[in-house]
Amino acid sequence: MTAINTILNIIKVQSVITKKFDGLSLHGLSLTDFMILHILSQTSGNRLRRIDLAESTGLTASGITRIISPMEKMGLVVKEHNDRDARVSYVKLTAAGDRIFKEATVTAEHIANKLLDGMAVTDLLIFAAQLKSLGGDL
C-alpha cells in the first residue's frame, strides 16, 4: 500500500468515527466539543491557554475560537484573561460543562467500545502507539 493510500484510509476512518459519534448530539455536543471538554478536564485547574488548546486538538487558533464561542454561549466553558499579559487568554471548563462532559463520557465510551469491539488489547496498544507517532497524543 502506498503512503497516500494509508493517509486516505486514515481520513476515511476519521469520517466513519465522526459519524458514529453523532450520538453525542444527545448531550448537545459534537465530537470536537467533546474532545475539547476531555482535554480541559485533564488539565490542572481545568483550563488551558487558547493556543495550547489549539495545539492539543490539532486545530488552528482561529478554529478554536470559532468552536469555543458557541460552547461559551452554552455555558460549557468560559474565557479567562491573564492579569499579567493581556495577549494571553484561557479557556476554562465550567461546572455545567464538567457535568455534561461526564454524562457524555458514558455515551462516548459506549460508542468507542462498539467501534473497537473484537480488537485484542495488544492490537489496541500497538495501534495507540502508531497513532501517537502520527501526533495522536491525547
C-alpha positions in Angstrom: 0.0 0.0 0.0 1.3 3.4 -0.9 1.7 6.2 1.7 -1.1 8.2 0.1 -3.5 5.2 0.3 -2.6 4.9 4.0 -3.4 8.6 4.6 -6.6 8.4 2.6 -7.7 5.4 4.6 -7.0 7.3 7.9 -9.2 10.1 6.6 -11.9 7.7 5.7 -11.7 6.1 9.2 -11.9 9.5 10.7 -15.1 10.2 8.8 -16.6 6.8 9.9 -15.7 7.5 13.6 -17.1 11.1 13.4 -20.4 9.7 12.1 -20.6 7.1 14.8 -20.0 9.8 17.5 -23.1 11.7 16.3 -24.7 10.1 19.3 -23.0 12.8 21.4 -25.6 15.2 20.0 -28.0 13.8 22.6 -25.8 15.9 25.0 -25.7 18.9 22.7 -22.1 18.2 21.7 -20.1 17.5 18.6 -17.1 15.1 18.7 -14.8 18.2 18.6 -16.7 19.8 21.5 -16.3 16.5 23.5 -12.6 16.4 22.7 -12.1 19.9 24.0 -14.0 19.2 27.2 -12.0 16.0 27.6 -8.7 17.9 27.2 -9.8 20.6 29.6 -10.9 18.0 32.2 -7.4 16.5 32.2 -5.6 19.8 32.9 -4.7 21.4 36.2 -7.4 23.8 37.1 -9.5 22.6 34.1 -8.1 25.4 31.9 -5.6 25.9 29.1 -4.3 28.8 27.1 -6.2 29.0 23.8 -3.0 28.4 21.8 -2.3 25.3 23.9 -5.8 24.0 23.4 -5.5 24.6 19.6 -2.2 22.6 19.6 -3.7 19.8 21.7 -6.7 19.4 19.4 -4.7 19.8 16.1 -6.8 22.8 15.2 -5.7 26.3 14.4 -6.1 29.2 16.9 -8.9 30.7 14.8 -10.5 27.3 14.6 -10.5 27.0 18.4 -12.0 30.5 18.6 -14.9 29.5 16.3 -15.6 26.3 18.2 -15.3 27.8 21.7 -17.7 30.7 21.1 -20.9 28.5 20.9 -19.5 26.4 23.8 -19.3 29.7 25.9 -22.9 30.6 25.0 -24.0 27.1 26.2 -22.2 27.7 29.5 -19.7 24.8 28.9 -16.6 26.9 29.1 -15.6 30.5 30.0 -12.9 32.8 28.8 -10.4 33.9 31.5 -7.9 36.7 30.9 -4.4 36.8 32.2 -3.8 39.7 34.5 -0.1 39.9 33.7 -0.4 39.6 29.9 -3.4 40.9 28.0 -2.4 38.9 24.9 -3.0 35.6 26.8 -6.4 34.2 27.4 -7.5 30.9 28.8 -10.4 28.5 28.2 -11.8 27.1 31.4 -14.3 24.2 31.9 -17.3 25.3 33.9 -19.2 23.2 36.4 -22.0 22.8 33.9 -19.5 21.8 31.2 -18.0 19.3 33.6 -21.4 17.8 34.3 -22.3 17.5 30.7 -18.9 16.1 29.8 -19.3 13.4 32.5 -22.7 12.5 31.1 -21.4 12.5 27.5 -18.5 10.3 28.5 -20.9 7.4 29.2 -22.2 7.7 25.7 -18.7 8.2 24.2 -17.4 5.1 26.0 -20.3 3.0 24.7 -19.7 4.2 21.1 -15.9 3.6 21.4 -16.4 0.2 22.8 -18.7 -0.8 20.0 -16.3 0.6 17.4 -13.3 -1.3 18.8 -15.2 -4.4 19.8 -13.3 -7.5 18.8 -9.9 -5.9 18.7 -7.3 -7.6 21.0 -5.9 -5.4 23.8 -2.4 -6.0 22.4 -3.5 -4.8 19.0 -5.1 -1.7 20.6 -1.9 -0.9 22.4 0.1 -1.2 19.1 -2.4 0.9 17.3 -2.3 3.6 20.0 1.5 3.7 19.8 1.2 4.1 16.0 -1.4 6.9 16.4 0.9 8.6 18.9 3.8 8.6 16.4 1.4 10.5 14.0 0.5 13.1 16.6 -2.4 11.4 18.3 -1.2 12.0 21.8 -4.3 12.8 23.9 
